[in-house]
């Protein structure tokens, strides 16, 4: 029974979630959270302050003890907006590595949005089921950024990351208490400008389901629900009973039973909070001491966003980034999990979309992919590559010609750059770098440890990358600009040699045989066996 852990180092707080795999599903066994305000100094000076670093490290060391106590098999540690902006992010990554042994991954805003979407859609609540059957809008307002995702039948249609985090806006505009009128006005103009940018990307139309995650959404949901309850009690008993049903806190993942925050109520709450002092905001039900410091900015973002997109309101979901990280780990690890097929399909669609964006010939790319996958399976006893390399090899096969979009001359170098720099959903930066390296060495050059393509790949993976490169070179050799008439090939492994038997097509196979034989020397260098290529 595997145990996974996810650590989310956000701009406002650090969160840990540990889950066990039970009957191909995740069951939460431990959660922890610490408000560290990592983004406070970043959004003011561009640097994470030493004091904030130290406080975050202390929280991570506590998380580390919990991870060890629960016998976690695999952990993923990610950081978001604050670390994306911090000029001294590398120093913090090194400190985290030294204190915990964890490799901190700084993810992009789009990857953050994808993982949040995955976490919410992987939930079992009624709200998630409703979102999975039609169009839904997901809003995650963190300390440094706001991710807005349009989803349809559990598939991302569009996502955008905006610099509208509650900590960021508070540091920039709300420097006094209560919030100064000029600062509020400037902040609203900034929010409106960023939302106009979002409108160019996201056009939700009629959306019935709006799900919001993060602490600000929880606070607003509670505050609006409590205010409505109080109003109902003053009006009539029946109204009070009705609102009380809405205000009940849901079970984990059940967004549909969460307190519904109606747009007009969110606007009223944002206006009210802006007039209060810190002490008065702390007394508002659902807000609390630490959230009170940044709730004015967060409430204003939600009010402007809901009004801008003409949304009726939102429902709060306790699921989020760390749940998406855990769901992805389950999908990658357990082929029998329901999420596995959905995850693989989403990831592959992203690969195809990237290939299309850069003008890759889909038919030819598919032929190379098919041969690469076949060789991976037929020569498994020889290459002994981990299973995940099959999908990485397939992605490299489809994307190997993307560099031609920039220039045909030296296009393999351009391919490496495009793949490693592109947003390909479902691939971590290291995985994208690995795919880019496999696709890089299809010309005369060979992988070297000091190469730019290999520099960010762990040393222990270099031999595996080189073996995958050989397989892709063979697959490319089998497809010499064939628009049709794809050749069939059979592989036979012997102690000292490997035979590839090629069945000629309508136009023969001489060019392919010549190309395959050119790879014999490199094949021998990598695998220590002779390669013989013959006609079947």
Backbone torsions as a table, in degrees:
resi	resn	phi	psi	omega
1	UNK	NA	113.6	-177.1
2	UNK	-76.8	149.9	174.8
3	UNK	-126.1	127.5	-178.3
4	UNK	-114.9	154.3	175.4
5	UNK	-135.8	143.9	177.2
6	UNK	-128.3	131.8	176.7
7	UNK	-119.6	124.4	-180.0
8	UNK	-112.5	109.3	178.5
9	UNK	-97.2	94.9	-176.1
10	UNK	-92.2	178.8	-179.3
11	UNK	-74.8	-21.7	179.7
12	UNK	-107.9	-40.3	-175.9
13	UNK	-147.9	162.1	174.1
14	UNK	-107.4	138.6	-177.9
15	UNK	-132.0	144.3	176.0
16	UNK	-125.4	138.0	172.8
17	UNK	-139.6	129.8	178.8
18	UNK	-118.5	134.2	-178.2
19	UNK	-139.2	144.9	174.6
20	UNK	-100.4	150.2	175.7
21	UNK	-90.4	115.5	-179.9
22	UNK	-126.5	118.1	-179.4
23	UNK	52.7	45.9	176.1
24	UNK	65.5	22.6	176.8
25	UNK	-133.9	161.7	-179.2
26	UNK	-93.3	135.5	175.1
27	UNK	-125.8	118.4	-177.3
28	UNK	-67.4	132.0	179.2
29	UNK	-118.4	-16.0	-179.2
30	UNK	-161.8	140.0	174.6
31	UNK	-138.1	149.7	177.6
32	UNK	-152.4	154.6	-178.0
33	UNK	-152.7	143.0	177.5
34	UNK	-143.3	126.1	175.6
35	UNK	-79.6	117.4	-177.5
36	UNK	-120.0	-13.4	179.4
37	UNK	53.6	47.1	-178.2
38	UNK	-58.3	-31.7	-175.9
39	UNK	-83.8	-12.0	-173.8
40	UNK	-56.5	-50.0	-178.9
41	UNK	-76.5	-31.2	-178.5
42	UNK	-63.1	-45.7	-176.1
43	UNK	-73.4	-12.9	178.4
44	UNK	-97.9	-41.4	-173.9
45	UNK	-119.2	-12.7	-175.6
46	UNK	86.0	2.5	-177.9
47	UNK	-130.8	145.6	170.3
48	UNK	-78.6	125.4	-178.2
49	UNK	-70.1	151.1	178.0
50	UNK	-57.3	-37.4	-179.3
51	UNK	-65.3	-42.5	179.2
52	UNK	-67.9	-39.8	175.3
53	UNK	-56.8	-47.8	-177.0
54	UNK	-62.7	-41.5	179.5
55	UNK	-64.6	-39.6	179.4
56	UNK	-68.4	-39.2	177.7
57	UNK	-61.8	-40.0	178.1
58	UNK	-60.7	-42.5	177.5
59	UNK	-64.3	-41.5	-179.5
60	UNK	-66.7	-33.8	177.4
61	UNK	-66.7	-35.8	174.4
62	UNK	-66.1	-42.4	176.2
63	UNK	-60.2	-40.2	-178.0
64	UNK	-60.6	-41.3	178.0
65	UNK	-62.9	-41.4	179.0
66	UNK	-65.0	-39.7	178.5
67	UNK	-61.5	-42.3	178.9
68	UNK	-67.6	-41.2	-179.4
69	UNK	-62.7	-33.2	-178.2
70	UNK	-92.1	3.4	176.6
71	UNK	59.9	47.5	-176.9
72	UNK	-65.7	133.5	179.6
73	UNK	-85.6	-32.4	-176.6
74	UNK	-149.4	138.7	180.0
75	UNK	-134.3	146.2	173.3
76	UNK	-129.1	128.2	-176.9
77	UNK	-117.3	119.5	-177.2
78	UNK	-125.6	152.3	174.3
79	UNK	-125.3	153.7	-171.4
80	UNK	-118.6	-130.8	-164.7
81	UNK	-56.4	-45.7	-176.8
82	UNK	-58.8	-44.7	-178.9
83	UNK	-74.3	-25.1	174.4
84	UNK	-65.7	-31.7	-177.2
85	UNK	-92.5	-22.3	-171.3
86	UNK	-71.0	130.1	178.0
87	UNK	-74.7	-21.6	179.0
88	UNK	-106.2	29.9	179.8
89	UNK	-60.7	-36.4	-179.3
90	UNK	-63.1	-36.5	178.7
91	UNK	-65.6	-40.0	178.0
92	UNK	-67.1	-40.7	176.5
93	UNK	-57.9	-43.2	179.5
94	UNK	-64.3	-38.5	179.2
95	UNK	-65.9	-43.6	177.5
96	UNK	-59.2	-44.2	179.8
97	UNK	-62.0	-42.3	-177.5
98	UNK	-68.3	-36.9	-175.3
99	UNK	-85.4	-31.3	-174.0
100	UNK	-121.3	-19.6	-173.4
101	UNK	82.6	1.6	-177.9
102	UNK	-86.7	143.3	173.2
103	UNK	-93.1	112.6	-178.5
104	UNK	-81.7	126.7	-178.0
105	UNK	-107.8	122.0	177.4
106	UNK	-92.3	111.8	-174.4
107	UNK	-96.6	155.4	179.3
108	UNK	-75.9	167.2	177.5
109	UNK	-64.0	-36.6	179.7
110	UNK	-70.1	-38.8	176.6
111	UNK	-66.4	-36.7	176.4
112	UNK	-60.9	-45.6	178.6
113	UNK	-62.5	-39.7	179.5
114	UNK	-63.9	-43.4	-178.6
115	UNK	-68.8	-37.0	176.6
116	UNK	-63.2	-45.2	177.7
117	UNK	-58.7	-44.3	179.0
118	UNK	-62.0	-42.4	-179.8
119	UNK	-63.7	-42.7	-179.5
120	UNK	-69.1	-43.9	-177.6
121	UNK	-71.0	-20.9	178.1
122	UNK	-80.0	-8.8	-179.4
123	UNK	-71.2	167.5	-177.0
124	UNK	-105.2	-0.3	-174.8
125	UNK	-68.4	161.2	179.6
126	UNK	-62.0	-37.0	178.2
127	UNK	-60.1	-39.3	178.0
128	UNK	-66.5	-39.8	178.9
129	UNK	-64.4	-39.7	177.5
130	UNK	-64.8	-40.9	179.1
131	UNK	-65.4	-30.8	-177.0
132	UNK	-76.8	-13.3	-177.4
133	UNK	-100.5	-9.4	-179.1
134	UNK	-150.6	-151.6	179.2
135	UNK	-89.0	141.3	179.5
136	UNK	-144.2	151.1	175.1
137	UNK	-115.7	126.9	179.3
138	UNK	-108.0	134.0	-179.8
139	UNK	-126.2	122.4	175.0
140	UNK	-123.2	109.5	-179.8
141	UNK	-103.8	106.1	-180.0
142	UNK	-99.5	-160.7	-179.8
143	UNK	-77.4	-32.5	-175.1
144	UNK	-113.5	-21.4	-175.8
145	UNK	-150.1	166.7	176.7
146	UNK	-127.7	120.0	178.6
147	UNK	-100.0	126.9	177.7
148	UNK	-117.9	124.8	-175.1
149	UNK	-128.8	127.2	173.8
150	UNK	-95.6	123.4	-175.6
151	UNK	-121.6	145.0	175.9
152	UNK	-138.5	117.9	-177.5
153	UNK	51.8	47.1	177.4
154	UNK	68.4	14.4	176.7
155	UNK	-113.7	137.0	177.9
156	UNK	-73.2	124.0	174.3
157	UNK	-93.9	-36.4	178.3
158	UNK	-162.4	147.6	176.1
159	UNK	-146.0	147.7	179.9
160	UNK	-144.5	145.4	177.7
161	UNK	-114.0	124.5	-177.8
162	UNK	-115.1	146.1	179.7
163	UNK	-79.1	59.5	-175.5
164	UNK	-119.8	37.8	177.4
165	UNK	-70.9	150.8	-176.0
166	UNK	-66.4	-39.1	178.4
167	UNK	-68.4	-44.9	-179.6
168	UNK	-57.4	-49.0	-177.0
169	UNK	-68.5	-37.6	178.4
170	UNK	-62.4	-44.7	179.8
171	UNK	-64.0	-35.3	-174.0
172	UNK	-82.1	-39.2	-168.8
173	UNK	-118.7	-30.0	-170.9
174	UNK	-108.2	75.0	-172.7
175	UNK	-91.5	-3.4	179.9
176	UNK	-127.3	170.3	-179.0
177	UNK	-135.9	122.4	-1.0
178	UNK	-65.4	174.2	-176.0
179	UNK	-60.3	128.6	-179.7
180	UNK	-68.8	145.2	-176.2
181	UNK	-63.0	-41.4	-179.8
182	UNK	-67.4	-37.6	177.4
183	UNK	-65.0	-41.0	177.6
184	UNK	-62.3	-42.7	-179.0
185	UNK	-64.0	-43.8	179.5
186	UNK	-66.2	-38.3	179.3
187	UNK	-64.6	-41.4	179.6
188	UNK	-63.7	-41.0	178.3
189	UNK	-62.9	-39.9	178.4
190	UNK	-63.5	-46.1	-179.8
191	UNK	-61.3	-44.5	-179.0
192	UNK	-63.6	-38.5	178.2
193	UNK	-63.3	-45.4	179.9
194	UNK	-65.9	-35.9	178.9
195	UNK	-68.8	-32.1	174.5
196	UNK	-62.8	-35.9	175.7
197	UNK	-65.3	-38.8	179.1
198	UNK	-64.9	-35.8	-178.8
199	UNK	-63.1	-27.6	178.5
200	UNK	-70.4	-22.6	-178.7
201	UNK	-102.8	-37.8	-172.9
202	UNK	-119.1	121.5	177.2
203	UNK	-129.0	86.5	-170.7
204	UNK	-68.7	-23.6	-176.7
205	UNK	64.8	-136.5	178.9
206	UNK	-87.7	110.6	179.7
207	UNK	-122.6	121.4	-180.0
208	UNK	-86.4	-31.7	-174.8
209	UNK	-107.4	117.7	175.3
210	UNK	-123.1	117.5	-177.2
211	UNK	-115.6	128.7	178.7
212	UNK	-116.8	139.7	178.6
213	UNK	-119.6	174.9	177.0
214	UNK	91.8	167.4	-175.3
215	UNK	-65.6	-35.7	179.5
216	UNK	-64.1	-42.0	178.0
217	UNK	-63.2	-40.6	178.9
218	UNK	-63.2	-44.6	-179.1
219	UNK	-63.5	-45.4	-179.8
220	UNK	-65.3	-39.6	179.9
221	UNK	-62.0	-45.2	178.6
222	UNK	-66.3	-45.1	-177.2
223	UNK	-63.4	-44.6	178.7
224	UNK	-65.9	-40.3	179.0
225	UNK	-64.5	-40.5	179.7
226	UNK	-68.0	-41.7	178.8
227	UNK	-62.9	-41.1	179.2
228	UNK	-65.7	-38.5	179.1
229	UNK	-63.2	-43.4	179.7
230	UNK	-63.4	-40.3	177.9
231	UNK	-64.0	-41.3	179.5
232	UNK	-64.6	-38.9	179.6
233	UNK	-65.8	-34.7	178.2
234	UNK	-72.8	-25.5	-177.3
235	UNK	-84.9	-64.1	-177.3
236	UNK	-155.4	159.5	179.2
237	UNK	-65.6	-39.8	-178.1
238	UNK	-64.8	-39.9	177.9
239	UNK	-63.7	-40.3	179.3
240	UNK	-62.9	-42.7	179.5
241	UNK	-64.5	-38.2	-178.7
242	UNK	-65.2	-46.2	-179.3
243	UNK	-67.1	-34.2	179.4
244	UNK	-61.4	-34.3	176.5
245	UNK	-64.2	-39.8	-178.6
246	UNK	-69.7	-33.3	-171.3
247	UNK	-81.2	-4.1	-179.4
248	UNK	-67.9	136.4	179.5
249	UNK	-70.4	134.2	-176.2
250	UNK	-78.8	163.9	167.6
251	UNK	-69.5	161.6	-176.8
252	UNK	-56.0	123.1	175.7
253	UNK	90.5	-7.0	-175.6
254	UNK	-93.9	82.2	-175.5
255	UNK	-67.4	-27.8	-175.4
256	UNK	-68.7	-25.9	-179.4
257	UNK	-93.3	1.7	-179.2
258	UNK	-73.4	159.6	175.9
259	UNK	-60.1	127.8	-179.3
260	UNK	-84.8	127.0	177.7
261	UNK	-100.8	109.6	-179.0
262	UNK	-80.7	145.9	-173.6
263	UNK	-54.3	-47.0	-177.8
264	UNK	-64.6	-32.7	177.4
265	UNK	-70.9	-36.1	177.4
266	UNK	-65.0	-41.4	177.8
267	UNK	-63.0	-44.3	178.4
268	UNK	-60.6	-41.6	-178.8
269	UNK	-67.9	-39.6	178.6
270	UNK	-63.1	-42.3	178.6
271	UNK	-64.4	-41.2	-179.7
272	UNK	-66.3	-46.4	-177.2
273	UNK	-63.2	-34.1	-178.0
274	UNK	-65.2	-22.0	-178.6
275	UNK	-91.4	-11.0	-173.9
276	UNK	-90.6	154.5	171.2
277	UNK	-79.9	170.7	179.4
278	UNK	-58.2	-45.3	-179.2
279	UNK	-62.2	-38.8	179.3
280	UNK	-69.9	-37.1	178.1
281	UNK	-66.5	-36.7	178.9
282	UNK	-60.3	-28.7	-177.8
283	UNK	-83.1	-9.7	178.8
284	UNK	-69.9	125.7	-178.9
285	UNK	-55.6	131.8	177.8
286	UNK	93.9	-15.6	-175.6
287	UNK	-88.3	-62.1	177.4
288	UNK	83.6	167.2	-172.8
289	UNK	-61.9	-51.5	-174.2
290	UNK	-73.6	-37.3	179.9
291	UNK	-69.9	-28.2	-177.9
292	UNK	-60.7	-27.5	-178.0
293	UNK	-66.9	-28.7	-174.1
294	UNK	-123.7	4.6	-172.4
295	UNK	-70.0	-28.7	-179.0
296	UNK	-61.9	-47.9	178.7
297	UNK	-64.4	-44.7	-179.3
298	UNK	-62.2	-42.1	-180.0
299	UNK	-65.4	-38.1	179.9
300	UNK	-65.7	-39.5	177.6
301	UNK	-61.7	-46.2	-179.0
302	UNK	-63.7	-43.3	-179.2
303	UNK	-62.2	-46.7	180.0
304	UNK	-65.0	-40.9	-177.7
305	UNK	-65.5	-47.6	-178.8
306	UNK	-62.0	-41.1	-180.0
307	UNK	-71.2	-40.2	-177.5
308	UNK	-62.0	-40.6	-178.9
309	UNK	-93.7	6.2	179.5
310	UNK	54.4	47.6	-179.6
311	UNK	-94.2	146.8	-178.1
312	UNK	-72.4	-23.4	-175.8
313	UNK	154.9	-162.1	178.2
314	UNK	-147.1	160.8	171.0
315	UNK	-114.5	138.7	-178.2
316	UNK	-83.8	138.6	172.5
317	UNK	-123.5	132.3	177.6
318	UNK	-75.0	-6.3	179.0
319	UNK	-79.8	157.1	-178.2
320	UNK	-173.1	-145.8	-172.7
321	UNK	-57.2	-50.0	-176.4
322	UNK	-64.7	-30.4	176.8
323	UNK	-69.3	-34.7	176.0
324	UNK	-67.4	-38.9	177.1
325	UNK	-61.5	-45.5	179.7
326	UNK	-64.8	-41.4	179.6
327	UNK	-62.6	-38.5	179.0
328	UNK	-68.5	-40.6	176.4
329	UNK	-59.0	-43.2	178.4
330	UNK	-62.9	-43.4	-179.1
331	UNK	-63.2	-38.5	-179.4
332	UNK	-73.3	-33.1	-172.7
333	UNK	-87.8	-38.5	-170.1
334	UNK	-114.4	103.1	-178.0
335	UNK	-66.7	-18.5	-179.1
336	UNK	-91.4	-6.5	178.3
337	UNK	-70.2	145.6	-179.1
338	UNK	-59.9	-33.9	-176.4
339	UNK	-72.9	-17.6	-173.3
340	UNK	-62.0	-51.7	-177.2
341	UNK	-64.7	-40.5	179.4
342	UNK	-63.7	-42.1	-179.3
343	UNK	-64.8	-47.0	-179.1
344	UNK	-62.9	-39.0	-179.8
345	UNK	-66.9	-43.0	179.2
346	UNK	-63.4	-42.3	-179.4
347	UNK	-65.3	-41.8	-178.5
348	UNK	-68.9	-37.3	176.8
349	UNK	-61.4	-34.1	178.0
350	UNK	-68.9	-37.8	176.1
351	UNK	-62.6	-46.2	-179.3
352	UNK	-64.1	-38.5	178.9
353	UNK	-64.8	-38.3	177.9
354	UNK	-66.4	-42.9	177.9
355	UNK	-60.8	-43.0	-179.9
356	UNK	-64.3	-39.9	-179.0
357	UNK	-59.1	-32.1	-177.0
358	UNK	-104.5	18.8	170.0
359	UNK	72.3	28.8	179.5
360	UNK	-74.7	138.3	176.2
361	UNK	-69.9	107.9	-172.7
362	UNK	-62.8	-39.4	-176.8
363	UNK	-67.2	-43.7	179.6
364	UNK	-69.7	-38.9	179.1
365	UNK	-62.9	-38.3	179.8
366	UNK	-65.1	-37.7	178.8
367	UNK	-64.6	-41.6	178.3
368	UNK	-66.6	-41.1	178.4
369	UNK	-60.1	-45.2	-178.0
370	UNK	-61.3	-42.7	179.0
371	UNK	-68.5	-37.8	179.3
372	UNK	-63.0	-44.5	179.3
373	UNK	-66.4	-41.1	178.5
374	UNK	-61.9	-45.0	179.2
375	UNK	-64.6	-37.7	177.1
376	UNK	-58.2	-44.4	-177.4
377	UNK	-75.5	-42.3	-176.9
378	UNK	-70.5	-29.2	-177.3
379	UNK	-106.4	21.9	-176.5
380	UNK	-57.8	-39.6	-179.8
381	UNK	-65.1	-22.5	-179.4
382	UNK	-88.8	-50.2	-173.7
383	UNK	-83.2	-27.6	177.0
384	UNK	53.0	36.1	179.2
385	UNK	-78.3	149.5	175.2
386	UNK	-59.6	152.4	-175.7
387	UNK	-56.6	-34.5	-176.3
388	UNK	-64.9	-18.6	179.6
389	UNK	-67.9	-20.0	178.3
390	UNK	-63.1	-46.3	179.8
391	UNK	-71.3	-34.6	178.3
392	UNK	-66.8	-39.1	177.9
393	UNK	-65.4	-42.0	178.8
394	UNK	-62.1	-42.6	179.1
395	UNK	-64.2	-42.6	178.7
396	UNK	-62.3	-36.9	179.8
397	UNK	-63.5	-41.9	-178.5
398	UNK	-73.5	-33.2	-173.7
399	UNK	-96.7	3.0	-169.6
400	UNK	-64.8	-20.8	-178.3
401	UNK	-104.5	10.4	-178.7
402	UNK	-62.1	-28.8	-178.5
403	UNK	-63.5	-21.2	178.6
404	UNK	-64.7	-19.2	176.7
405	UNK	-61.5	-32.9	-179.9
406	UNK	-87.2	-51.8	-178.6
407	UNK	-167.8	135.0	178.1
408	UNK	-66.1	-33.8	179.6
409	UNK	-74.9	124.5	-178.7
410	UNK	65.5	31.4	-172.5
411	UNK	-68.5	-19.1	178.4
412	UNK	-67.5	-35.2	175.5
413	UNK	-65.0	-41.6	178.9
414	UNK	-66.4	-36.9	177.2
415	UNK	-59.1	-45.9	179.7
416	UNK	-58.8	-42.4	-179.8
417	UNK	-65.9	-45.4	-177.0
418	UNK	-62.3	-47.3	-177.3
419	UNK	-64.7	-46.4	-176.4
420	UNK	-68.0	-24.3	-176.8
421	UNK	-99.1	-10.2	-175.5
422	UNK	-82.4	155.2	172.3
423	UNK	-86.1	97.9	176.9
424	UNK	-110.8	106.8	-172.9
425	UNK	-56.1	138.1	174.6
426	UNK	91.8	-5.5	179.0
427	UNK	-111.6	129.0	174.3
428	UNK	-72.5	164.6	177.9
429	UNK	-55.3	-39.9	179.2
430	UNK	-66.6	-39.6	178.8
431	UNK	-66.3	-41.0	177.1
432	UNK	-63.2	-39.8	178.2
433	UNK	-63.5	-39.0	178.2
434	UNK	-64.1	-45.9	177.7
435	UNK	-60.9	-41.9	-178.9
436	UNK	-65.0	-35.3	178.9
437	UNK	-70.0	-37.7	178.1
438	UNK	-62.7	-39.0	-178.9
439	UNK	-79.5	-16.8	-173.5
440	UNK	-72.2	-36.5	-166.8
441	UNK	-102.0	57.0	177.8
442	UNK	-105.0	-0.9	177.1
443	UNK	-101.2	-135.3	-177.1
444	UNK	-84.4	-25.7	-175.3
445	UNK	-75.5	158.5	179.6
446	UNK	-125.7	152.8	-179.1
447	UNK	-61.4	132.4	175.1
448	UNK	-129.6	141.8	-176.0
449	UNK	-54.1	-32.1	-177.7
450	UNK	-87.1	-2.3	-179.5
451	UNK	-63.8	150.7	177.0
452	UNK	-58.9	-37.8	-178.6
453	UNK	-66.6	-27.8	-175.3
454	UNK	-100.7	-10.6	-170.1
455	UNK	-60.4	-38.0	-176.2
456	UNK	-98.6	14.2	176.1
457	UNK	-101.4	131.3	179.8
458	UNK	-52.3	140.8	-176.4
459	UNK	-55.6	-35.7	-178.5
460	UNK	-69.1	-12.5	179.9
461	UNK	-94.4	-8.5	-173.7
462	UNK	-60.8	-41.9	-179.6
463	UNK	-65.0	-39.3	178.7
464	UNK	-64.9	-41.6	177.8
465	UNK	-60.2	-43.6	-179.2
466	UNK	-61.8	-40.6	178.7
467	UNK	-66.4	-39.9	177.5
468	UNK	-64.9	-36.8	177.1
469	UNK	-58.7	-44.0	180.0
470	UNK	-60.8	-43.6	-180.0
471	UNK	-61.9	-41.5	-179.7
472	UNK	-69.4	-35.4	177.3
473	UNK	-63.0	-39.6	177.7
474	UNK	-65.7	-42.5	179.4
475	UNK	-63.3	-40.7	178.1
476	UNK	-66.0	-36.8	179.1
477	UNK	-64.2	-29.5	180.0
478	UNK	-77.3	-5.4	-176.3
479	UNK	-133.1	77.5	-179.4
480	UNK	-87.6	78.9	177.5
481	UNK	56.8	38.1	178.1
482	UNK	-85.7	119.6	176.4
483	UNK	-79.4	-23.6	179.0
484	UNK	-152.3	-167.6	175.8
485	UNK	57.3	52.4	-178.9
486	UNK	-68.3	133.6	-176.5
487	UNK	-78.3	152.2	172.6
488	UNK	-100.7	146.0	-177.3
489	UNK	-140.0	144.8	175.8
490	UNK	-125.1	139.1	-179.1
491	UNK	-112.9	136.6	176.7
492	UNK	-130.4	129.3	-176.0
493	UNK	-106.4	129.3	175.6
494	UNK	-124.3	166.0	-175.8
495	UNK	-54.7	-36.6	-176.5
496	UNK	-118.7	-1.5	-177.2
497	UNK	-152.3	161.9	177.2
498	UNK	-129.9	132.6	178.8
499	UNK	-108.0	133.8	169.8
500	UNK	-114.4	114.2	-179.7
501	UNK	-100.6	117.2	-175.9
502	UNK	-103.3	127.4	176.9
503	UNK	-90.7	115.1	-174.5
504	UNK	-64.0	147.4	176.9
505	UNK	-93.9	-161.5	-177.6
506	UNK	-64.2	-30.1	-178.6
507	UNK	-103.7	18.4	178.9
508	UNK	82.0	-166.5	-178.6
509	UNK	-149.5	19.4	-175.4
510	UNK	-61.7	-44.5	-179.2
511	UNK	-64.1	-39.2	179.8
512	UNK	-67.6	-41.7	177.6
513	UNK	-61.0	-42.7	179.2
514	UNK	-62.0	-42.3	180.0
515	UNK	-66.9	-39.2	178.7
516	UNK	-65.2	-43.0	-178.0
517	UNK	-65.7	-26.8	175.7
518	UNK	-65.1	-23.4	-179.0
519	UNK	-87.4	-3.9	-173.6
520	UNK	-61.0	-41.5	-177.5
521	UNK	-64.7	-45.5	179.6
522	UNK	-67.9	-36.7	176.8
523	UNK	-58.8	-45.6	179.5
524	UNK	-64.1	-39.0	-179.9
525	UNK	-63.4	-39.6	-175.8
526	UNK	-84.7	-43.0	-173.4
527	UNK	-104.0	-10.7	178.9
528	UNK	71.4	23.1	179.1
529	UNK	-135.8	153.4	177.8
530	UNK	-76.9	144.0	177.3
531	UNK	-111.3	122.6	177.3
532	UNK	-116.3	128.8	-178.6
533	UNK	-118.5	122.5	-176.0
534	UNK	-136.1	165.8	173.4
535	UNK	-83.3	140.1	-179.5
536	UNK	-74.6	NA	NA
